[in-house]
Amino acid sequence: MSLIELNKIIANLKEQFPHASHDILLQESSKIYQALLAIGLEGVRINSRIGEVKTLQRMQQEAGQSLRERRGKP
């Protein structure tokens, strides 16, 4: 399962259950996360509030980019 597919699943959960509490979405996302760990995908963070999944590498890249932008460097 790719991250794009996982993002679609989480977005679909939010679509199907628009009035679901954050806790319920988080619980469902947690099940997906556990399945990912079972197949060996580590370093993944799921943000069920916005229906997004990021790898650790992507989070680090974005953090570095944000820091460079604040410092005014390319």
SERO-4910 file (N, C-alpha, C, O; in steps of 0.05 Angstrom, whole numbers):
BEGIN
 pado doro    nc1    nc2    nc3   cac1   cac2   cac3    cc1    cc2    cc3    oc1    oc2    oc3
  Met    A     17    -24      0      0      0      0     18     25      0     36     27     16
  Ser    A     13     43    -18     29     67    -20     17     89     -1     -6     87      8
  Leu    A     33    109      3     23    131     20      0    145      6    -18    155     20
  Ile    A      0    147    -20    -22    160    -35    -48    144    -29    -69    156    -24
  Glu    A    -46    118    -31    -69    101    -25    -79    105      3   -103    106      9
  Leu    A    -60    106     22    -68    110     50    -81    137     54   -100    139     69
  Asn    A    -70    158     41    -82    185     43   -111    184     33   -129    196     44
  Lys    A   -115    169     12   -142    166      0   -161    152     20   -184    160     23
  Ile    A   -151    132     34   -167    117     53   -176    136     76   -199    136     84
  Ile    A   -157    151     86   -163    169    108   -182    191     99   -201    198    113
  Ala    A   -178    202     75   -196    222     64   -224    210     61   -244    224     66
  Asn    A   -225    185     52   -250    172     49   -265    168     75   -289    171     77
  Leu    A   -249    162     96   -261    159    123   -274    186    131   -296    187    141
  Lys    A   -259    208    126   -270    234    134   -295    241    118   -314    253    128
  Glu    A   -295    232     92   -318    237     75   -343    221     84   -365    231     85
  Gln    A   -338    195     90   -360    178     98   -371    185    126   -395    180    131
  Phe    A   -354    195    143   -362    201    170   -356    230    177   -339    236    194
  Pro    A   -369    249    163   -363    277    167   -368    287    196   -355    307    204
  His    A   -386    274    210   -392    283    237   -378    266    258   -383    269    282
  Ala    A   -360    248    249   -346    231    268   -326    249    284   -314    268    273
  Ser    A   -323    241    308   -304    256    325   -276    250    317   -270    230    303
  His    A   -258    268    325   -230    264    318   -220    238    330   -203    224    318
  Asp    A   -230    230    353   -221    205    366   -228    181    349   -212    162    347
  Ile    A   -251    181    337   -259    159    320   -242    157    295   -232    136    288
  Leu    A   -237    180    282   -220    180    259   -191    172    266   -178    157    251
  Leu    A   -182    180    289   -156    173    298   -154    143    304   -134    130    297
  Gln    A   -175    132    315   -176    103    320   -175     88    294   -160     68    292
  Glu    A   -190     96    274   -189     82    248   -162     86    235   -151     67    224
  Ser    A   -150    110    237   -124    114    226   -103     97    240    -84     88    228
  Ser    A   -107     94    266    -89     77    281    -89     48    272    -68     35    271
  Lys    A   -112     38    264   -114     11    253    -98      9    227    -84    -10    223
  Ile    A   -100     30    211    -86     30    186    -56     32    191    -40     18    179
  Tyr    A    -48     48    211    -20     51    218     -9     24    228     13     17    220
  Gln    A    -24     10    244    -15    -16    254    -11    -36    231      7    -52    231
  Ala    A    -29    -34    211    -26    -51    188     -1    -44    172     13    -62    162
  Leu    A      5    -18    170     30    -10    157     55    -21    171     73    -30    159
  Leu    A     54    -19    198     77    -29    213     80    -59    208    102    -70    207
  Ala    A     58    -73    206     58   -102    202     71   -109    175     83   -131    173
  Ile    A     69    -92    155     82    -97    130    109    -84    127    122    -86    106
  Gly    A    118    -72    149    145    -62    150    150    -33    143    173    -24    139
  Leu    A    129    -17    140    132     11    135    134     27    161    114     28    176
  Glu    A    157     37    167    161     51    192    167     81    186    171     89    163
  Gly    A    166     97    206    172    125    203    149    140    189    154    158    174
  Val    A    124    132    195    101    144    182     85    158    203     81    147    225
  Arg    A     76    182    197     59    197    215     32    202    202     31    212    179
  Ile    A     11    196    215    -16    200    205    -29    223    219    -30    224    243
  Asn    A    -39    242    203    -54    265    215    -82    262    206    -89    270    183
  Ser    A    -99    250    222   -127    245    214   -144    270    213   -165    270    201
  Arg    A   -135    292    226   -150    316    225   -152    327    196   -172    338    188
  Ile    A   -130    324    182   -130    335    154   -127    312    134   -125    317    110
  Gly    A   -128    287    143   -127    264    125   -101    262    110   -101    260     86
  Glu    A    -79    263    124    -53    264    111    -34    244    125    -35    239    149
  Val    A    -17    232    108      4    214    118     30    224    108     33    230     84
  Lys    A     50    225    125     76    234    117     97    214    127     94    203    149
  Thr    A    118    211    111    141    195    121    159    213    137    157    237    135
  Leu    A    175    200    153    194    215    170    212    232    152    218    255    158
  Gln    A    221    220    129    239    235    111    225    260    100    237    281     99
  Arg    A    200    258     93    185    281     83    182    302    104    184    326     98
  Met    A    176    294    129    173    314    150    199    328    155    199    353    160
  Gln    A    222    314    153    248    326    157    254    346    134    264    367    139
  Gln    A    247    338    110    251    356     87    235    382     90    245    404     85
  Glu    A    210    379     98    193    403    101    202    420    124    201    445    122
  Ala    A    212    408    145    222    424    168    247    439    159    250    463    166
  Gly    A    265    427    143    288    440    133    281    463    114    294    484    115
  Gln    A    261    458     97    253    479     79    241    502     94    246    525     87
  Ser    A    225    497    114    212    518    130    234    535    144    232    559    145
  Leu    A    254    521    154    276    535    168    291    553    149    298    576    155
  Arg    A    296    543    125    311    559    104    294    583     97    305    605     93
  Glu    A    268    580     94    250    602     86    250    624    108    251    647    102
  Arg    A    250    615    133    251    635    155    277    650    155    278    674    162
  Arg    A    298    637    147    325    650    147    329    665    121    349    680    119
  Gly    A    311    662    102    314    676     77    334    664     58    344    678     40
  Lys    A    340    638     61    359    625     43    344    605     26    323    594     34
  Pro    A    354    601      2    341    582    -17    344    553     -8    334    535    -21
***
